[in-house]
Amino acid sequence: ALEEEARRMRLDGVIGYPVTTHVFSQRMEEKFGAVLCGVALGQMPETTVFKKIAGEPPPQRISTMFYFKYMAPPPPTTVYAPERHRSIMDRLYAEFGLAAEFRTSSEAEAEAVSARGHLTVKLDRDWGFGEIHVEKAGEDTATEICQAKRDLVETESVEVIYLFLPLAQSDTPALCAAAEAEGFFWSGVIPRGASDGDMLCL
């Protein structure tokens, strides 16, 4: 029913977030042809209780996985993959059967970098995590990511922070390197997750 509704709405695809504490929801995603493309470590609080699943409460926050299924043949995909993550991203796109066009920043068309980028910051107090979404990279974006991270760290309820970078933009490899220097690390790719293409998750 969900897939029928997604096709009716002409969505690019459907994403699922099964938990890592049991395999039932993961098997369901794979049964319907979704592809594993990442993991969100510590997304749910350790107080989460699953109905009709016996067991002791977990001693730590609960992680979820990213599964994605295209509802229609995807359009050509341009990917500025950070070089250190190229191998795993090659395998990931192969799982989708996509002929992604991997490019490097040096191959980008000569264009003026916007003086100001644009990002949004979200806070989920109930689940205790924050999100930083880069929508448009600019000269100031690395600095803004660092400031957003500091602001979220100082928020009492935040235990984990996720960063999302647009893979169709040539500044993403440099932003990824700057973010990794701040403690972020690769956790996956969400197809069609950005307004201009796929999204790198850290």
RAZIZI-V156052 format. One record per residue. N is the residue number from 0. RES is the residue in three letters. SS is DSSP state (~ for helix, > for strand, _ for the rest). D_LAST is the distance of its C-alpha to the last C-alpha in whole Angstrom. Layout:
n/res/ss/d_last
N/RES/SS/D_LAST
N/RES/SS/D_LAST
//
This chain:
n/res/ss/d_last
0/ALA/_/31
1/LEU/~/28
2/GLU/~/28
3/GLU/~/31
4/GLU/~/30
5/ALA/~/27
6/ARG/~/29
7/ARG/~/32
8/MET/_/29
9/ARG/_/28
10/LEU/_/24
11/ASP/_/22
12/GLY/>/21
13/VAL/>/20
14/ILE/>/17
15/GLY/>/18
16/TYR/_/16
17/PRO/_/18
18/VAL/>/18
19/THR/_/18
20/THR/_/21
21/HIS/_/23
22/VAL/_/23
23/PHE/~/26
24/SER/~/23
25/GLN/~/21
26/ARG/~/25
27/MET/~/25
28/GLU/~/22
29/GLU/~/23
30/LYS/~/27
31/PHE/_/26
32/GLY/_/25
33/ALA/_/21
34/VAL/>/19
35/LEU/>/16
36/CYS/>/13
37/GLY/>/10
38/VAL/>/9
39/ALA/>/9
40/LEU/>/10
41/GLY/>/13
42/GLN/>/13
43/MET/>/16
44/PRO/_/19
45/GLU/_/21
46/THR/_/24
47/THR/_/23
48/VAL/_/26
49/PHE/_/27
50/LYS/_/30
51/LYS/_/32
52/ILE/_/30
53/ALA/_/32
54/GLY/_/30
55/GLU/_/29
56/PRO/_/27
57/PRO/_/24
58/PRO/_/23
59/GLN/_/20
60/ARG/_/17
61/ILE/>/17
62/SER/>/14
63/THR/>/14
64/MET/>/13
65/PHE/>/13
66/TYR/>/16
67/PHE/>/17
68/LYS/>/21
69/TYR/>/22
70/MET/_/25
71/ALA/_/27
72/PRO/_/26
73/PRO/_/23
74/PRO/_/24
75/PRO/_/24
76/THR/_/20
77/THR/>/19
78/VAL/>/16
79/TYR/_/15
80/ALA/_/13
81/PRO/_/12
82/GLU/~/15
83/ARG/~/14
84/HIS/~/12
85/ARG/~/15
86/SER/~/16
87/ILE/~/14
88/MET/~/13
89/ASP/~/17
90/ARG/~/18
91/LEU/~/15
92/TYR/~/17
93/ALA/~/21
94/GLU/~/20
95/PHE/~/20
96/GLY/_/23
97/LEU/_/22
98/ALA/_/23
99/ALA/_/20
100/GLU/>/21
101/PHE/>/19
102/ARG/_/20
103/THR/_/19
104/SER/~/19
105/SER/~/23
106/GLU/~/24
107/ALA/_/23
108/GLU/_/26
109/ALA/_/27
110/GLU/_/27
111/ALA/_/27
112/VAL/_/23
113/SER/_/23
114/ALA/_/24
115/ARG/_/22
116/GLY/_/19
117/HIS/>/18
118/LEU/>/15
119/THR/>/15
120/VAL/>/14
121/LYS/>/15
122/LEU/>/16
123/ASP/>/17
124/ARG/_/20
125/ASP/_/21
126/TRP/_/18
127/GLY/_/17
128/PHE/>/13
129/GLY/>/12
130/GLU/>/10
131/ILE/>/10
132/HIS/>/11
133/VAL/>/12
134/GLU/>/15
135/LYS/>/17
136/ALA/_/16
137/GLY/_/19
138/GLU/_/20
139/ASP/_/19
140/THR/~/15
141/ALA/~/14
142/THR/~/17
143/GLU/~/16
144/ILE/~/12
145/CYS/~/14
146/GLN/~/16
147/ALA/~/14
148/LYS/~/12
149/ARG/~/16
150/ASP/~/17
151/LEU/~/15
152/VAL/~/16
153/GLU/_/19
154/THR/_/19
155/GLU/_/21
156/SER/_/20
157/VAL/_/16
158/GLU/_/15
159/VAL/>/11
160/ILE/>/9
161/TYR/>/6
162/LEU/>/5
163/PHE/>/6
164/LEU/>/8
165/PRO/>/12
166/LEU/_/12
167/ALA/_/16
168/GLN/_/16
169/SER/_/17
170/ASP/_/15
171/THR/~/12
172/PRO/~/12
173/ALA/~/14
174/LEU/~/11
175/CYS/~/8
176/ALA/~/11
177/ALA/~/12
178/ALA/~/8
179/GLU/~/8
180/ALA/~/12
181/GLU/_/11
182/GLY/_/10
183/PHE/_/6
184/PHE/_/5
185/TRP/_/5
186/SER/_/5
187/GLY/>/7
188/VAL/>/9
189/ILE/>/11
190/PRO/>/14
191/ARG/>/16
192/GLY/>/13
193/ALA/>/14
194/SER/_/18
195/ASP/_/18
196/GLY/>/17
197/ASP/>/13
198/MET/>/10
199/LEU/>/7
200/CYS/>/4
201/LEU/_/0
//
